[in-house]
Amino acid sequence: MAGLKQRSVGIVMNGVTGRMGYRQHLVRSILAIREQGGVRLPDGTVVWPEPILVGRNEAKLAAIAKDHGLDNWTTDLDAALADPAAEIYFDAQVTSRRVEGVRKAVAAGKHIYTEKPVAEDVGTALELARLAASAGVKVGVVQDKLFLPGLLKLKRLVDGGFFGRVLSVRGEFGYWVFEGDWQEAQRPSWNYRSEDGGGIIIDMFCHWRYVLEDIFGPVRSVQALAATHVPERVDEGGRPYACTADDAAYGIFELDGGIVAQVNSSWATRVFRDELVEFQVDGTEGSAVAGLRRCRVQHRSVTPKPVWNPDLPATEDFRGQWQDVPDNAEFDNGFKAQWELFLRHVVADGEFPWDFLAGARGVQLAELGLRSAHEGRRIAVEPLSL
Ligand SMILES: NC(=O)c1ccc[n+]([C@@H]2O[C@H](COP(=O)([O-])OP(=O)(O)OC[C@H]3O[C@@H](n4cnc5c(N)ncnc54)[C@H](O)[C@@H]3O)[C@@H](O)[C@H]2O)c1
């Protein structure tokens, strides 16, 4: 990299032994950015992330560091934050530990990037947003679904006017999470205990807020029904535990313009879909079905006219009547793409709209979804401000 100015940025990465912290953030984002030679700014400067691994388990941290040729790791968060070379604090701990970590980072004057949800309740999320604003540090929250190829193509369709007037959105998210008895669960057990920050509403409604708002428009109300379909599971240590959190949520959201969005989220459903999440959008001019990677459309001009007749077997190949939306671009890993934007935001003031207030909006929708489920009624979503 002769002739290029390198700008190192120390990043305290807390929770790097966890699923998200390790795979998506360390390996697929920060290390991938290093492998590609850093992030190049318009003036030629190369931003070079230097991870400082933080976690609770010394042996796991040492193993990760060794596997990836890294040497900066510690179990002492305070010591990591005291390092002047660390400019960013990143948090991928369990949700219930996040607020404490973020508060310490604000006090240490670090810029902060965090997994969602930013906090477990909207009051605390707003408080963190205010704290960060008054400390003058830059903040961001992971909103990875916006960078999925399928949803990027869906947004392109909306922006290009494909749908005419959007009428409705129907989302289906979920898969079977094993109970942990005869087959190991593929998600950590804290997800199924509300006292540990678990629950599918707090996990997924944060995502649905920004997906719906960035692609279609503001969410004006929520009505949700929550269920704990599987009442007992077996944890990582082989001990049975009671599930105290919701493992499925059936939500209806009203958006601006009369758009009705209905999203099912479930860890207790078996997949008969092409992808783990899919959204069908129906509009006056056409419809689309978007998943993680694919997006298919049917324009009104080629819409078939099925006639209901249960006496005859289906004569049409309905799925075959849809057309793939081409990529027309290269799509990078969504977590990495957002990390690059955050690094540009920190070093060169690049735009980064997904701040703590955006994070708080996600938490707000989750909180109101839980309240709606508890009270059995539809609840208005009021605008939030700092
Ligand atoms: N953006 C997304 O798509 C996405 C997906 C899954 C999870 N998440 C978020 O990422 C965060 C981490 O989730 P995960 O699935 O990686 O969890 P995980 O259990 O695999 O990892 C949790 C991390 O927190 C640490 N930790 C600290 N205190 C802990 C405690 N008391 N109990 C257990 N772990 C503790 C662990 O050491 C580990 O590093 C959560 O806030 C979750 O909401 C985001």
The ligand as a Tripos MOL2 file, in Angstrom:
@<TRIPOS>MOLECULE
LIG
   44    48     1     0     0
SMALL
NO_CHARGES

@<TRIPOS>ATOM
      1 N1        -28.6600   -8.3770   13.8290 N.am      1 LIG1
      2 C1        -29.0980   -9.6020   13.9060 C.2       1 LIG1
      3 O1        -29.5930  -10.1640   12.9430 O.2       1 LIG1
      4 C2        -28.9770  -10.3640   15.1950 C.ar      1 LIG1
      5 C3        -29.1880  -11.7490   15.2030 C.ar      1 LIG1
      6 C4        -29.0560  -12.4320   16.4070 C.ar      1 LIG1
      7 C5        -28.7360  -11.7460   17.5600 C.ar      1 LIG1
      8 N2        -28.5700  -10.3910   17.5280 N.ar      1 LIG1
      9 C6        -28.2450   -9.6350   18.7560 C.3       1 LIG1
     10 O2        -26.8840   -9.8800   19.0820 O.3       1 LIG1
     11 C7        -26.7130   -9.9650   20.4830 C.3       1 LIG1
     12 C8        -25.9870  -11.2630   20.8290 C.3       1 LIG1
     13 O3        -26.7730  -12.3670   20.4030 O.3       1 LIG1
     14 P1        -26.1100  -13.7950   20.0870 P.3       1 LIG1
     15 O4        -27.1580  -14.5780   19.4250 O.co2     1 LIG1
     16 O5        -24.7850  -13.5990   19.4310 O.co2     1 LIG1
     17 O6        -25.9130  -14.3450   21.5730 O.3       1 LIG1
     18 P2        -24.7930  -15.3050   22.1870 P.3       1 LIG1
     19 O7        -25.3800  -15.8720   23.4240 O.co2     1 LIG1
     20 O8        -24.2530  -16.2290   21.1520 O.co2     1 LIG1
     21 O9        -23.6250  -14.3150   22.5640 O.3       1 LIG1
     22 C9        -23.7220  -13.4590   23.6580 C.3       1 LIG1
     23 C10       -22.3970  -12.8260   24.0100 C.3       1 LIG1
     24 O10       -22.5860  -12.0570   25.2040 O.3       1 LIG1
     25 C11       -21.6860  -12.5030   26.2040 C.3       1 LIG1
     26 N3        -22.3380  -12.4200   27.5140 N.ar      1 LIG1
     27 C12       -22.1240  -11.4810   28.4290 C.ar      1 LIG1
     28 N4        -22.8600  -11.6910   29.5160 N.ar      1 LIG1
     29 C13       -23.5890  -12.8040   29.3060 C.ar      1 LIG1
     30 C14       -24.5450  -13.5410   30.0830 C.ar      1 LIG1
     31 N5        -24.8840  -13.1310   31.2950 N.pl3     1 LIG1
     32 N6        -25.0790  -14.6380   29.5220 N.ar      1 LIG1
     33 C15       -24.7170  -15.0490   28.2760 C.ar      1 LIG1
     34 N7        -23.8180  -14.3830   27.5190 N.ar      1 LIG1
     35 C16       -23.2510  -13.2870   28.0230 C.ar      1 LIG1
     36 C17       -21.2570  -13.8970   25.8050 C.3       1 LIG1
     37 O11       -20.0040  -14.1780   26.3100 O.3       1 LIG1
     38 C18       -21.2950  -13.8190   24.2980 C.3       1 LIG1
     39 O12       -20.0710  -13.2850   23.8300 O.3       1 LIG1
     40 C19       -28.1140   -9.8380   21.0940 C.3       1 LIG1
     41 O13       -28.2850   -8.5310   21.5730 O.3       1 LIG1
     42 C20       -29.0490  -10.0910   19.9320 C.3       1 LIG1
     43 O14       -30.2530   -9.3510   20.0380 O.3       1 LIG1
     44 C21       -28.6770   -9.7140   16.3620 C.ar      1 LIG1
@<TRIPOS>BOND
     1     1     2 1
     2     2     3 2
     3     2     4 1
     4     4     5 ar
     5     4    44 ar
     6     5     6 ar
     7     6     7 ar
     8     7     8 ar
     9     8     9 1
    10     8    44 ar
    11     9    10 1
    12     9    42 1
    13    10    11 1
    14    11    12 1
    15    11    40 1
    16    12    13 1
    17    13    14 1
    18    14    15 2
    19    14    16 1
    20    14    17 1
    21    17    18 1
    22    18    19 2
    23    18    20 1
    24    18    21 1
    25    21    22 1
    26    22    23 1
    27    23    24 1
    28    23    38 1
    29    24    25 1
    30    25    26 1
    31    25    36 1
    32    26    27 ar
    33    26    35 ar
    34    27    28 ar
    35    28    29 ar
    36    29    30 ar
    37    29    35 ar
    38    30    31 1
    39    30    32 ar
    40    32    33 ar
    41    33    34 ar
    42    34    35 ar
    43    36    37 1
    44    36    38 1
    45    38    39 1
    46    40    41 1
    47    40    42 1
    48    42    43 1
@<TRIPOS>SUBSTRUCTURE
     1 LIG1         1 GROUP 0 **** ****
